[in-house]
């Protein structure tokens, strides 16, 4: 009877130890991946109230606004394919 209990306890202890090691390695991998990606994110606060921004951006200023050049980033492995949408054809309009 004692031999049977001992045979069960050893594999159980090994399984628990293996699960603990896998859990720790997953947490470490997630922490390392998160710390690397947070370097490229820049956060800042805006001191302008939303009401002031609405007063500033009049229809005339919006028409005269020009697009800015966006940064070109060549990060290997971070290129995701953009989903393609089918061309939109004008359908029957509801009255």
Secondary structure by P-SEA (a helix, b strand, c coil): caaaaaaaaaaaaaaaaaaaaaaaaaaaaaaaaaaaaaccbbbbbbcccaaaaaaaccaaaaaaccccccccccccccccccccccccccccccc
